[in-house]
Amino acid sequence: MGAELIPMAFTTGWGSGVNAYAVVLVLGLADKIFNLSQIPNALARTDVLVGAGILFAVEMLADKIPYVDSVWDSVHTVVRPAVGATIGYLIGHETAGLDAAIGAATGGVTALISHGIKAGLRAAVNTSPEPASNIVVSTTEDVTVTGVTALAIAHPWWAAAIAFLLLALGAFLVYKLAGRIRRYKRRYDAWGERVGISAPAAGAVDPRHDPGRRPGWGLGRGRGSGPPPPVPPAEARPERPFDQET
C-alpha cells in the first residue's frame, strides 16, 4: 500500500467532504464485487453498505432543496471529516501504525477543507431565486465524487491530482463569491432566529424593547411596547378661540 496511501487517502478525504456516503458506497461495492486488496474489507460489510445506501438516498434529496442543504451541511460538519479520517485510517491500518495515522490525518483534514468549500459554494448557490441551480450543482457533485473515487481504485495518483485541482477550484470560487456567501449567511441567520434554532446576533436590538422606538409604531401598543407619550400641561397648550366661555 505504501506509495498509494497518500493519494488514496487524499482522494477519499476530498470525496468524503463533498459526499461521504457516496465514497463509502463506491469503495464498499467495488471490494464486494471484485475483492480488491487496496480497499479495507470493513467497507464491504453488508450492514455498512445498507446504512451508507440509505443515508446516500437521504442526502440526494436533502442536498437539492434550497436552505435544507445548508442545514444538512451544518449537521455534517463533524460527520464528513470523521468519515474521511476513518477511511484514511482503514486504508493504512493493514500495513503499519504510522501509515494508519498518516492516512487518518490526511483523510480527515482533506475532508474538513473539502466540506468547508462545499458548504460555502452551496451558500452562494442558495442566493439564486430558483431551485434548479441546487439540483444541477448537487447532481454534478454526486457524479464527480463517484467518478473520481472509482478512478482512485485503479489510478490513485491521477485521481489525487484531479481531486487537488477540484479542491483548488472550489477554494477560488468561494473567494470570488465571498460577498454572496456573506449575504446568504445573514439571511440564513435571520431565518434561524425566526424558527428558533439560533440565538440573535450580538448587538441586535429587539424592537419591542428598543428605547428609541416611538410607542405605538410598528408592533402596536401593548405590554412591552413602552409608555404612552406624555400629555403636555394645560399652560403649555395654545389657547383656541372656541375654548373661551361665551
C-alpha positions in Angstrom: 0.0 0.0 0.0 2.9 2.3 0.9 3.2 4.7 -2.1 -0.6 4.6 -2.8 -1.6 5.5 0.8 -1.3 9.3 0.5 -3.1 9.7 -2.9 -5.8 7.3 -1.9 -6.4 8.9 1.5 -6.3 12.4 -0.1 -8.8 11.5 -2.8 -11.2 9.7 -0.4 -10.9 12.6 2.0 -11.8 15.1 -0.7 -14.8 13.0 -1.7 -15.9 12.5 1.9 -16.0 16.2 2.4 -18.5 16.5 -0.5 -20.5 13.3 -0.1 -19.2 10.8 2.4 -21.8 8.2 1.8 -21.0 8.1 -1.9 -17.4 7.4 -1.2 -18.3 4.5 1.2 -20.7 3.0 -1.3 -18.2 3.2 -4.2 -15.3 1.6 -2.3 -17.5 -0.9 -0.5 -19.3 -2.1 -3.6 -16.0 -2.3 -5.5 -14.5 -4.5 -2.8 -17.7 -6.6 -2.5 -17.8 -7.3 -6.3 -14.1 -7.5 -7.2 -12.5 -8.4 -3.8 -9.8 -5.7 -4.2 -6.8 -5.8 -1.8 -6.3 -2.0 -1.7 -9.8 -1.4 -0.2 -10.5 -2.1 3.5 -12.7 -5.1 4.0 -14.7 -3.3 6.6 -16.3 -1.1 3.9 -17.7 -4.1 2.1 -19.7 -5.3 5.1 -23.4 -5.6 4.3 -24.6 -3.5 7.2 -22.1 -0.7 6.2 -23.3 -0.8 2.6 -27.0 -0.8 3.6 -26.5 2.1 6.0 -24.5 4.1 3.5 -27.1 3.4 0.8 -30.0 4.7 2.9 -28.0 7.8 4.0 -26.9 8.5 0.4 -30.5 8.4 -0.7 -31.5 10.9 2.0 -28.6 13.2 1.1 -29.5 13.1 -2.6 -32.9 14.5 -1.6 -31.8 17.0 1.1 -28.9 18.3 -0.9 -31.2 19.5 -3.7 -33.5 21.6 -1.6 -32.5 25.3 -1.0 -31.7 26.1 2.6 -32.3 22.4 3.6 -28.9 21.6 2.0 -27.2 24.2 4.3 -28.9 22.6 7.4 -27.7 19.2 6.2 -24.2 20.6 5.7 -24.2 22.1 9.2 -25.1 18.7 10.7 -22.3 17.0 8.7 -19.6 19.4 9.7 -18.4 16.7 12.1 -19.6 13.6 10.2 -17.8 14.2 6.9 -14.3 14.8 8.4 -14.9 11.8 10.7 -15.7 9.5 7.7 -12.7 10.8 5.8 -10.4 10.2 8.7 -11.9 6.7 9.3 -11.4 5.7 5.7 -7.9 7.0 5.7 -7.1 5.1 8.9 -8.6 1.8 7.4 -6.5 2.2 4.2 -3.3 2.3 6.2 -4.3 0.1 9.0 -3.1 -3.2 7.5 0.5 -2.0 6.9 1.8 -0.2 10.0 0.7 2.1 12.8 2.4 5.1 11.2 0.6 4.5 7.9 -2.7 4.4 9.7 -2.0 7.7 11.5 -0.9 9.4 8.3 -4.0 8.1 6.4 -6.4 9.3 9.2 -4.8 12.7 9.3 -4.7 13.1 5.5 -8.3 11.9 5.1 -9.7 13.9 8.0 -8.0 17.2 7.2 -8.8 17.0 3.5 -12.4 16.1 4.2 -12.7 19.1 6.6 -11.3 21.5 3.9 -13.5 20.0 1.2 -16.6 20.2 3.4 -16.0 23.9 4.1 -15.6 24.7 0.5 -18.7 22.8 -0.4 -20.8 24.5 2.3 -19.5 27.9 1.1 -20.4 27.2 -2.5 -23.8 25.9 -1.7 -24.4 29.0 0.4 -23.6 31.1 -2.7 -25.9 28.9 -4.9 -28.7 29.4 -2.4 -28.7 33.2 -3.1 -30.3 32.4 -6.5 -34.1 32.6 -6.6 -34.8 29.3 -8.4 -34.1 25.8 -7.1 -32.8 24.4 -10.5 -29.3 25.5 -9.7 -29.3 23.5 -6.5 -30.3 20.4 -8.4 -27.7 20.9 -11.1 -24.9 21.5 -8.6 -25.9 18.6 -6.3 -26.1 16.2 -9.2 -22.7 17.4 -10.5 -21.2 16.8 -7.1 -22.6 13.3 -6.8 -21.4 12.3 -10.3 -17.9 13.8 -9.8 -17.3 12.2 -6.4 -18.4 8.8 -7.7 -16.2 9.1 -10.8 -13.1 10.3 -9.0 -13.4 7.8 -6.2 -13.8 5.0 -8.7 -10.7 6.3 -10.6 -8.7 6.2 -7.3 -9.1 2.5 -7.1 -7.2 1.9 -10.4 -5.1 5.1 -10.6 -4.7 6.7 -7.2 -2.2 9.4 -8.3 -4.4 10.6 -11.3 -7.4 10.7 -9.0 -5.5 12.6 -6.4 -4.4 15.2 -9.0 -8.0 15.7 -10.1 -9.2 16.0 -6.5 -6.5 18.6 -5.8 -7.5 20.6 -8.9 -11.1 20.5 -7.9 -10.3 21.5 -4.3 -8.2 24.5 -5.6 -11.0 25.5 -8.0 -13.6 25.3 -5.2 -11.4 27.5 -2.9 -11.0 30.0 -5.7 -14.8 30.1 -6.3 -15.5 30.6 -2.6 -13.1 33.5 -2.6 -14.7 35.1 -5.6 -18.3 34.6 -4.3 -17.5 35.7 -0.7 -19.9 38.7 -1.0 -22.8 36.5 -1.9 -21.9 34.0 0.8 -22.0 36.7 3.4 -25.4 37.9 2.2 -26.7 34.4 2.4 -25.3 33.9 5.9 -27.2 37.0 7.1 -30.4 35.6 5.6 -29.7 32.1 7.0 -29.1 33.5 10.5 -32.3 35.6 10.3 -34.3 32.6 9.3 -32.7 30.6 12.2 -33.8 33.3 14.6 -37.3 33.3 13.3 -37.7 29.5 13.7 -35.8 29.5 17.0 -32.8 27.4 16.0 -30.2 30.1 16.6 -29.7 33.0 19.0 -30.0 36.6 17.9 -26.8 38.1 16.6 -24.6 40.0 19.0 -25.6 43.7 19.3 -29.1 43.0 17.8 -31.9 45.1 19.4 -35.3 43.6 19.9 -37.7 46.2 18.5 -40.1 45.6 21.4 -37.5 46.8 23.9 -35.8 49.5 21.8 -35.9 52.7 23.9 -35.5 54.8 20.8 -38.7 53.4 19.1 -41.8 55.5 19.2 -44.5 53.7 21.1 -47.4 52.5 19.1 -45.4 52.3 15.8 -44.9 49.0 14.0 -45.9 46.5 16.6 -48.9 48.2 18.1 -49.4 49.5 21.7 -49.5 47.0 24.5 -47.3 45.3 27.1 -43.7 45.7 26.3 -44.3 48.5 23.8 -43.3 51.3 26.1 -45.3 54.0 28.0 -47.7 56.3 26.1 -46.5 59.7 25.0 -46.7 62.4 27.7 -49.6 64.9 27.7 -48.4 68.5 27.7 -49.6 70.6 30.7 -52.5 72.9 30.3 -50.4 76.1 30.4 -48.3 74.8 27.6 -51.2 74.2 25.2 -52.0 77.2 22.9 -55.3 78.9 23.5 -58.0 78.5 20.9 -60.8 81.0 20.5 -63.6 78.4 20.8 -62.2 77.2 24.2 -63.4 80.5 25.8 -66.7 80.7 27.6 -69.5 82.5 25.8 
